[in-house]
Amino acid sequence: GGQVMQENITPGPSGIIPTLQNIVSTVDMGCELDLKHIALHARNAEFNPKRFAAVIMRIREPKTTALIFRSGKMVCTGAKSEQSSKMAARKYARIVQKLDYPQAKFLSFKIQNIVGSCDVKFPIRLEQLASGHGQFSSYEPEIFPGLIYRMVAPKIVLLIFVSGKVVLTGAKNRQEIYDAFEQIYPVLLE
């Protein structure tokens, strides 16, 4: 897999560093594309216009999936770090260039979402959390087994499970994931 750049991080008081699980990024290749042509000539592409208006393309390294739209806009998902996400997006742009779009560019690359997760290794009392932090929490166990906690700053959504597993999503940079987890950790200990 892609190299994980977490060695330089000092854990906060919790002693836990969330693992990045998925990065979603976007880039604009700045030209209109014939998606049927791309799907026909790329090895790793599928296009089913009745189901979805984009070519779905995959590469193995970094292991990612791209959605490529007629407008030349692309969404890249599945990378485990910001660097791998950018590297993957560049590879997809290069593939498109080689499929008769030499004018394809790499404009306004942006990380749109970072998903992280970790395990606090103790059970979390979700009812208690929901009643003590009602304005941030929604917990309906018959619909979804986790508690959904909407943090205000950083603006992160956390999925918190009885098992001690925590998923954090909605970050634009990894620091927001780390900050959100350090903020929620003392709350989980209550």
BAFI-3210 file (N, C-alpha, C; in Angstrom, 3 decimals, decimal comma, padded with zeros to 6 digits):
// residues 190
n [1|2|3|4|5|6|7|8|9|10|11|12|13|14|15|16|17|18|19|20|21|22|23|24|25|26|27|28|29|30|31|32|33|34|35|36|37|38|39|40|41|42|43|44|45|46|47|48|49|50|51|52|53|54|55|56|57|58|59|60|61|62|63|64|65|66|67|68|69|70|71|72|73|74|75|76|77|78|79|80|81|82|83|84|85|86|87|88|89|90|91|92|93|94|95|96|97|98|99|100|101|102|103|104|105|106|107|108|109|110|111|112|113|114|115|116|117|118|119|120|121|122|123|124|125|126|127|128|129|130|131|132|133|134|135|136|137|138|139|140|141|142|143|144|145|146|147|148|149|150|151|152|153|154|155|156|157|158|159|160|161|162|163|164|165|166|167|168|169|170|171|172|173|174|175|176|177|178|179|180|181|182|183|184|185|186|187|188|189|190]
n.u [000,812|000,178|002,618|002,420|002,210|002,713|004,570|005,725|004,060|003,154|001,366|-001,608|-002,894|-004,550|-003,068|-003,589|-003,538|-005,570|-006,211|-005,864|-008,354|-009,634|-009,386|-010,920|-010,672|-010,641|-010,196|-009,644|-009,554|-009,827|-010,928|-013,424|-014,661|-014,943|-016,682|-017,377|-015,439|-013,182|-013,810|-013,848|-011,205|-009,547|-007,999|-008,896|-011,478|-014,966|-018,154|-021,377|-023,762|-026,522|-026,769|-024,933|-023,417|-020,662|-017,309|-015,960|-012,946|-010,110|-007,055|-004,156|-002,066|-001,446|-003,964|-006,964|-010,050|-011,457|-013,832|-014,746|-015,821|-017,785|-017,289|-014,651|-014,002|-012,889|-013,234|-011,487|-011,149|-010,403|-007,676|-005,119|-003,704|-003,022|-000,984|-000,848|-003,342|-003,175|-001,151|-002,386|-004,519|-003,054|-002,015|-004,368|-005,085|-002,968|-003,430|-005,784|-004,779|-003,160|-005,089|-005,787|-006,170|-004,236|-004,325|-005,312|-005,294|-004,121|-005,833|-006,628|-006,472|-007,918|-008,367|-011,229|-012,509|-011,613|-011,392|-011,116|-010,200|-010,404|-009,723|-010,778|-010,515|-012,132|-015,452|-018,146|-020,610|-023,357|-026,010|-025,786|-023,933|-025,461|-027,531|-026,164|-024,928|-026,788|-027,316|-025,438|-025,625|-027,015|-028,814|-030,115|-030,640|-032,171|-032,226|-029,581|-026,564|-024,633|-023,665|-024,220|-022,224|-022,073|-019,608|-018,748|-016,503|-013,375|-015,346|-016,579|-017,906|-018,618|-018,775|-019,754|-019,227|-020,527|-018,564|-016,210|-015,058|-014,352|-015,305|-014,258|-015,295|-015,462|-013,393|-011,110|-008,439|-005,816|-005,194|-007,543|-008,918|-007,292|-007,488|-010,249|-010,579|-009,011|-010,565|-012,974|-012,228|-011,921|-014,646|-015,661|-014,651|-016,170]
n.v [-001,219|002,419|004,649|005,532|008,594|009,094|009,128|011,395|012,502|013,562|011,964|013,287|014,084|011,811|009,731|008,366|008,035|008,814|006,755|007,457|006,747|007,151|009,351|011,981|013,662|016,392|017,397|019,452|018,875|020,610|020,410|019,374|016,031|012,989|010,555|007,964|007,264|007,313|005,257|003,091|002,859|002,775|000,552|000,003|000,873|001,693|002,409|003,319|004,910|005,061|004,430|006,048|009,215|009,265|008,163|005,357|004,729|002,743|002,438|000,546|001,421|004,421|002,575|003,303|004,900|006,613|009,074|010,229|012,986|014,368|017,069|017,276|017,354|015,663|013,175|011,755|008,880|006,875|006,869|006,763|008,819|012,367|012,986|010,608|010,736|012,928|012,065|009,860|011,148|012,631|010,518|009,502|011,728|011,734|009,320|009,999|012,059|010,550|009,234|010,595|013,239|015,500|018,059|018,005|019,169|019,888|021,161|023,261|021,318|019,738|018,749|017,251|015,779|014,054|010,956|009,423|006,925|005,259|003,283|003,306|001,397|000,820|000,176|002,290|004,276|004,867|005,854|007,471|009,334|010,481|011,664|013,444|015,121|016,210|018,275|017,972|015,412|012,568|009,688|006,783|003,782|001,752|002,443|003,035|001,679|003,284|006,296|009,527|012,267|015,655|017,766|021,175|022,889|021,687|021,437|018,589|015,347|012,709|009,200|007,140|004,188|001,532|-000,379|001,007|001,873|004,597|006,730|009,357|012,058|014,429|016,196|018,684|018,789|016,778|017,536|018,477|016,095|014,918|016,901|016,926|014,360|014,469|016,286|014,890|012,718|013,037|013,365|010,860|009,402|010,103]
n.w [000,000|-000,063|001,290|004,701|006,251|009,133|011,056|012,071|013,923|017,101|019,556|021,132|024,463|024,683|023,729|021,441|017,952|015,347|012,451|009,023|006,704|004,275|001,543|-000,143|-003,120|-005,502|-008,909|-011,791|-015,155|-017,154|-019,734|-022,114|-022,244|-024,132|-022,925|-023,650|-025,498|-023,837|-022,008|-023,728|-024,573|-022,353|-020,061|-017,505|-016,966|-016,547|-017,947|-017,639|-018,800|-018,338|-015,704|-014,307|-014,724|-015,248|-016,039|-014,480|-013,076|-012,203|-010,354|-009,290|-007,712|-006,236|-004,477|-005,714|-006,770|-009,498|-010,482|-013,519|-015,249|-017,973|-018,207|-017,623|-015,051|-012,095|-009,567|-006,958|-005,029|-002,085|-001,449|001,118|002,178|001,931|000,119|-001,448|-002,593|-004,263|-005,943|-007,154|-008,478|-010,315|-011,846|-013,027|-014,568|-016,345|-017,681|-019,025|-020,656|-022,378|-023,780|-026,124|-025,273|-025,108|-024,180|-021,651|-018,338|-014,950|-012,776|-009,995|-007,773|-004,971|-001,621|-000,499|001,466|004,428|005,954|009,043|011,529|014,738|017,682|020,907|022,754|024,938|026,204|025,140|026,586|025,008|025,340|027,586|026,684|024,651|026,115|027,731|025,925|024,146|022,281|020,308|019,474|017,783|018,354|017,451|017,953|016,742|014,126|013,332|014,524|015,708|017,530|016,328|016,239|016,007|015,713|016,395|016,165|015,455|012,399|012,322|011,735|013,861|014,182|016,648|018,386|020,487|020,924|021,160|018,929|016,755|014,163|012,123|010,136|007,379|007,417|006,189|006,324|007,792|010,395|011,526|011,982|013,964|015,972|016,493|017,517|019,872|021,261|021,630|023,113|026,077|026,624|025,969|028,023|030,189]
ca.u [000,000|000,885|003,313|001,623|003,089|002,211|005,661|006,129|002,995|003,170|-000,017|-002,053|-003,099|-005,221|-002,096|-004,104|-003,535|-006,500|-005,671|-006,619|-008,941|-010,065|-009,273|-011,662|-010,118|-011,170|-009,302|-010,287|-008,613|-009,966|-011,387|-014,561|-014,201|-015,871|-016,551|-017,469|-014,097|-012,269|-014,161|-013,505|-009,768|-008,798|-008,108|-009,421|-012,578|-016,315|-019,050|-022,754|-024,408|-027,887|-026,676|-024,182|-022,895|-019,201|-016,481|-015,348|-011,631|-009,381|-005,645|-003,738|-001,075|-002,131|-005,240|-007,974|-011,081|-011,759|-015,018|-014,326|-017,034|-017,683|-016,770|-013,223|-013,818|-012,623|-013,246|-010,614|-011,432|-009,774|-006,291|-004,992|-003,012|-003,200|000,017|-001,256|-004,533|-002,716|-000,386|-003,369|-005,240|-002,115|-001,952|-005,593|-005,005|-002,008|-004,118|-006,695|-003,925|-002,700|-006,238|-006,083|-006,473|-002,956|-004,588|-005,820|-004,428|-004,282|-006,170|-007,301|-006,561|-008,392|-008,842|-012,616|-012,923|-010,702|-012,046|-010,172|-010,871|-009,552|-010,362|-010,344|-010,281|-013,038|-016,838|-018,661|-022,046|-023,920|-027,201|-025,296|-023,328|-026,554|-028,310|-025,290|-024,484|-027,922|-027,354|-024,500|-025,723|-028,257|-028,611|-031,336|-030,045|-032,942|-031,942|-028,135|-026,008|-023,683|-024,107|-023,680|-021,880|-021,688|-018,754|-018,878|-015,157|-013,532|-016,646|-016,341|-018,949|-018,042|-019,643|-019,193|-019,861|-020,407|-017,330|-015,038|-014,609|-014,781|-015,008|-014,346|-015,386|-015,786|-012,212|-010,435|-007,021|-005,694|-005,131|-008,917|-009,219|-006,572|-008,050|-011,599|-010,471|-008,547|-011,694|-014,045|-011,714|-012,359|-016,097|-015,899|-014,240|-017,109]
ca.v [000,000|003,708|004,877|006,331|009,630|009,412|008,961|012,677|013,044|013,226|011,828|014,199|013,461|010,510|008,709|007,649|008,795|008,206|006,324|007,968|005,604|007,497|010,757|012,336|014,885|016,739|018,157|019,819|018,701|021,812|020,212|018,451|014,679|012,003|009,485|006,665|007,052|006,995|003,931|002,101|002,733|002,595|-000,838|-000,140|001,842|001,271|003,540|002,902|006,230|004,964|004,353|007,145|010,044|009,401|006,972|004,898|004,190|002,309|002,053|-000,282|002,077|004,107|001,900|004,360|004,916|007,966|009,356|011,216|013,554|014,938|018,437|017,221|017,303|014,315|012,931|010,618|008,375|005,623|007,004|006,774|010,037|013,478|012,852|009,524|011,160|013,812|011,225|009,079|012,062|012,920|009,334|009,467|012,812|011,280|008,301|010,732|012,728|009,558|008,787|011,640|014,548|016,086|019,364|017,835|019,820|019,444|022,474|023,410|020,095|020,083|017,687|017,587|015,094|013,061|010,070|008,735|006,079|004,693|002,414|003,765|000,154|000,603|000,346|003,651|004,265|005,797|006,538|008,504|010,350|011,163|012,519|014,498|016,000|016,119|019,265|017,560|013,963|011,856|008,267|005,993|002,457|000,862|002,860|002,934|001,272|004,248|007,638|010,525|013,449|016,743|018,739|022,489|023,364|021,696|020,969|017,176|014,420|011,495|008,052|006,553|002,879|000,914|-001,170|001,860|002,350|005,956|007,146|010,819|012,420|015,821|017,044|019,181|018,445|015,736|018,130|018,538|014,752|014,759|017,841|016,474|013,188|014,901|016,939|013,946|011,674|013,200|013,171|009,411|008,857|010,533]
ca.w [000,000|-000,055|002,553|005,621|006,800|010,462|012,010|012,633|014,754|018,520|020,012|022,186|025,787|024,599|023,340|020,267|016,695|014,377|011,165|007,875|005,994|002,916|001,159|-001,351|-003,688|-006,817|-009,779|-013,044|-016,272|-017,964|-021,123|-022,288|-022,570|-024,684|-021,941|-024,328|-026,064|-022,731|-021,480|-024,751|-024,791|-021,103|-019,603|-016,140|-016,894|-016,901|-018,199|-017,845|-018,719|-017,793|-014,243|-013,713|-015,819|-015,201|-016,203|-013,227|-013,429|-011,007|-010,465|-008,157|-006,853|-004,964|-004,733|-005,717|-007,807|-009,965|-011,283|-014,517|-015,833|-019,306|-018,051|-017,336|-013,599|-011,613|-008,127|-006,659|-003,680|-001,671|-000,991|002,579|002,599|001,006|-000,946|-002,369|-003,322|-005,336|-006,862|-007,909|-009,381|-011,406|-012,718|-013,835|-015,555|-017,354|-018,480|-019,917|-021,654|-023,360|-024,577|-027,118|-024,692|-024,677|-023,571|-020,281|-017,344|-013,556|-012,209|-008,693|-006,968|-003,633|-000,725|-000,139|002,701|005,000|006,915|009,927|012,516|015,777|018,671|022,243|023,503|026,076|025,744|025,291|026,932|024,031|025,895|028,498|025,821|023,950|027,012|028,246|024,830|023,235|021,180|019,255|019,268|017,477|018,614|017,265|017,755|015,857|012,741|013,104|015,825|016,270|017,854|015,403|017,023|015,098|016,399|015,770|015,794|013,996|011,921|012,019|012,172|014,444|014,423|017,864|018,589|021,812|020,957|021,343|017,609|016,413|012,792|012,009|008,729|007,092|007,573|004,976|006,520|008,824|011,731|012,047|012,492|015,231|016,956|016,858|018,386|021,208|021,932|022,008|023,998|027,476|026,661|025,941|029,313|031,236]
c.u [000,834|001,533|002,498|002,547|002,638|003,349|005,967|005,081|003,177|001,718|-000,337|-002,236|-003,738|-004,227|-002,491|-004,044|-004,498|-005,788|-006,511|-007,065|-009,282|-009,910|-010,092|-011,099|-010,759|-010,098|-010,055|-009,259|-008,804|-010,320|-012,551|-014,041|-015,317|-015,730|-016,597|-016,106|-013,113|-012,529|-013,736|-012,007|-008,934|-009,045|-009,005|-010,633|-013,911|-017,191|-020,421|-023,627|-025,837|-027,843|-026,003|-023,419|-021,376|-018,543|-015,897|-014,045|-010,907|-007,914|-005,248|-002,848|-001,042|-003,542|-006,399|-008,978|-011,314|-013,099|-014,630|-015,563|-016,728|-017,036|-015,251|-012,942|-013,688|-012,702|-012,420|-010,865|-010,569|-008,348|-006,261|-004,194|-003,218|-002,241|-000,398|-002,457|-004,128|-001,959|-001,339|-004,078|-004,353|-002,017|-003,189|-005,546|-004,066|-002,630|-005,036|-005,904|-003,541|-003,837|-006,720|-006,572|-005,188|-003,159|-005,085|-004,803|-004,703|-004,559|-006,910|-007,550|-006,965|-008,804|-010,234|-013,056|-011,843|-011,487|-010,965|-010,931|-009,871|-010,402|-009,864|-010,120|-011,019|-014,463|-017,336|-020,162|-022,750|-025,155|-026,772|-024,698|-024,419|-027,314|-027,462|-024,883|-025,532|-027,868|-026,420|-024,772|-027,050|-027,962|-029,950|-030,919|-030,848|-032,745|-030,467|-027,464|-025,045|-024,350|-023,439|-023,480|-021,373|-020,919|-018,824|-017,515|-014,114|-014,863|-016,502|-017,537|-018,266|-019,117|-019,000|-019,965|-019,584|-019,050|-016,089|-014,460|-015,200|-014,366|-015,209|-014,368|-015,732|-014,597|-011,676|-008,925|-006,907|-005,671|-006,523|-009,355|-008,587|-007,181|-009,413|-011,507|-009,999|-009,673|-012,714|-013,547|-012,131|-013,871|-016,429|-015,559|-015,256|-017,914]
c.v [001,252|003,939|005,823|007,310|010,015|009,425|010,264|013,263|012,597|013,102|012,893|013,437|012,073|009,388|007,951|008,564|008,125|007,866|006,913|006,792|005,909|008,990|010,942|013,654|015,147|017,502|018,410|019,697|019,773|021,575|019,226|017,088|013,868|010,740|008,102|006,288|006,630|005,579|002,825|001,832|002,587|001,182|-000,961|000,751|001,186|002,505|002,982|004,149|006,192|004,978|005,569|007,879|010,234|008,073|006,637|004,212|003,819|002,112|001,322|000,475|003,574|003,575|002,887|004,128|006,365|007,984|010,484|011,675|014,205|016,317|018,460|017,253|015,851|014,284|011,675|010,172|007,160|005,738|007,120|007,978|011,106|013,350|011,772|009,944|012,031|013,022|010,426|009,981|012,428|011,745|009,242|010,535|012,412|010,224|009,000|011,445|011,765|009,040|009,924|012,960|015,202|017,423|019,250|018,380|019,245|020,698|022,339|022,068|020,477|018,832|018,101|016,944|014,114|012,275|009,377|007,840|005,656|003,902|002,850|002,589|000,093|000,832|001,770|003,574|005,325|006,536|007,724|009,675|011,170|012,100|013,674|015,515|016,037|017,065|018,876|016,142|013,556|010,365|007,562|004,576|001,531|001,236|002,650|002,680|002,276|005,549|008,603|011,819|014,519|017,807|020,063|023,015|022,378|021,070|019,531|016,370|013,140|010,431|007,283|005,278|002,351|000,232|-000,332|002,340|003,736|006,243|008,654|011,193|013,894|016,751|017,484|018,989|017,530|016,301|018,211|017,194|014,570|015,650|017,375|015,278|013,577|015,593|015,945|012,967|011,847|013,013|011,672|008,771|009,160|009,375]
c.w [000,000|001,287|003,421|006,328|008,201|011,490|012,749|013,576|016,192|018,965|021,064|023,476|025,726|024,331|022,081|019,047|015,717|013,069|010,045|007,020|004,546|002,706|-000,109|-001,861|-005,046|-007,587|-011,081|-014,166|-017,338|-019,421|-021,136|-022,742|-023,214|-023,836|-022,587|-024,901|-024,972|-022,210|-022,450|-024,806|-023,521|-020,600|-018,377|-015,925|-017,197|-017,047|-018,491|-017,705|-018,197|-016,276|-013,634|-014,802|-015,785|-015,539|-014,829|-013,604|-012,142|-011,331|-009,182|-007,183|-007,135|-005,261|-004,577|-006,830|-008,202|-010,678|-012,223|-015,283|-017,182|-019,280|-017,878|-015,839|-013,151|-010,092|-007,889|-005,222|-003,371|-001,188|000,532|003,082|001,540|-000,173|-001,947|-003,191|-004,505|-006,403|-007,761|-008,921|-010,575|-012,385|-013,605|-014,923|-016,692|-018,264|-019,498|-021,013|-022,767|-024,224|-025,481|-026,513|-024,187|-023,946|-022,126|-019,279|-015,946|-012,729|-010,876|-007,986|-005,549|-002,867|-000,243|001,179|003,123|006,041|007,737|010,883|013,575|016,752|020,040|023,198|024,852|025,571|026,025|025,540|026,092|024,552|026,753|027,704|025,136|024,882|027,549|027,191|023,721|022,053|020,041|018,754|018,674|017,582|018,514|016,918|016,840|014,384|012,396|014,450|016,468|016,653|016,877|016,187|016,064|015,845|015,637|015,301|016,316|013,584|011,405|012,505|012,658|014,563|015,564|018,182|019,990|021,993|021,274|020,020|017,328|014,972|012,724|010,537|008,565|007,190|006,216|005,107|007,728|010,239|012,362|012,614|013,867|016,321|017,439|017,800|019,788|021,974|022,418|023,070|025,465|027,645|026,720|027,278|030,424|031,814]
res [g|g|q|v|m|q|e|n|i|t|p|g|p|s|g|i|i|p|t|l|q|n|i|v|s|t|v|d|m|g|c|e|l|d|l|k|h|i|a|l|h|a|r|n|a|e|f|n|p|k|r|f|a|a|v|i|m|r|i|r|e|p|k|t|t|a|l|i|f|r|s|g|k|m|v|c|t|g|a|k|s|e|q|s|s|k|m|a|a|r|k|y|a|r|i|v|q|k|l|d|y|p|q|a|k|f|l|s|f|k|i|q|n|i|v|g|s|c|d|v|k|f|p|i|r|l|e|q|l|a|s|g|h|g|q|f|s|s|y|e|p|e|i|f|p|g|l|i|y|r|m|v|a|p|k|i|v|l|l|i|f|v|s|g|k|v|v|l|t|g|a|k|n|r|q|e|i|y|d|a|f|e|q|i|y|p|v|l|l|e]
***
